[in-house]
């Protein structure tokens, strides 16, 4: 406990349980952000365009991309 802070720090590529727990959190975040983006696609397919803005699409696409980057490059070997 207390291993991670809000500031910048080196990436832990080891199989340390704490690093793997962080990687698991990134995987869950990626899954959640993907489902939110799919929900936006359903809004568009149902022609509920009033609920979809460029900012809405940008937000969901960028957070999903950032979560993917976290899964790809942050934890574990």
C-alpha positions in Angstrom: 0.0 0.0 0.0 1.3 3.5 -0.8 3.3 2.2 -3.7 1.6 4.5 -6.3 1.0 8.3 -6.0 -0.7 10.9 -8.2 2.7 12.1 -9.6 4.7 10.6 -12.4 6.7 7.4 -11.6 8.4 4.6 -13.5 6.3 1.9 -15.1 6.4 -1.4 -13.3 6.6 -4.1 -16.0 7.1 -6.9 -13.4 4.7 -9.5 -12.3 4.4 -7.9 -8.9 0.8 -8.5 -7.5 0.3 -4.7 -7.1 1.3 -4.0 -10.7 -1.0 -6.8 -12.0 -3.8 -5.4 -9.9 -3.3 -2.1 -11.6 -3.3 -3.8 -15.0 -6.6 -5.6 -14.1 -8.1 -2.2 -13.3 -7.0 -0.9 -16.7 -8.7 -4.0 -18.3 -11.9 -3.3 -16.5 -11.7 0.4 -17.5 -11.2 -0.6 -21.2 -14.2 -2.9 -21.0 -16.4 -0.2 -19.5 -15.3 2.5 -22.0 -15.9 0.1 -24.9 -19.4 -0.6 -23.8 -20.0 3.2 -23.4 -18.8 3.7 -27.0 -21.1 0.9 -28.2 -24.0 2.6 -26.4 -23.3 5.7 -28.4 -23.4 3.7 -31.6 -26.8 2.4 -30.6 -28.0 5.9 -30.0 -27.0 6.7 -33.6 -28.5 3.6 -35.0 -31.8 4.3 -33.2 -31.7 7.8 -34.7 -31.5 9.5 -31.3 -29.0 12.0 -32.6 -30.1 14.6 -30.0 -28.3 12.6 -27.4 -25.1 12.5 -29.3 -22.7 15.4 -29.8 -19.2 15.6 -31.2 -17.9 16.1 -27.7 -19.8 13.0 -26.5 -18.2 10.8 -29.3 -14.8 12.4 -28.8 -14.9 11.7 -25.0 -15.9 8.1 -25.4 -13.5 7.3 -28.2 -10.5 9.0 -26.4 -11.1 7.5 -23.0 -11.4 4.0 -24.7 -8.1 4.7 -26.5 -6.4 5.8 -23.3 -7.6 2.7 -21.5 -6.3 0.5 -24.3 -2.9 2.3 -24.1 -2.9 1.6 -20.4 -3.6 -2.1 -21.0 -1.0 -2.4 -23.8 1.9 -0.5 -22.2 1.5 -0.2 -18.5 1.5 -3.4 -16.4 2.9 -6.9 -16.3 5.0 -8.8 -18.7 
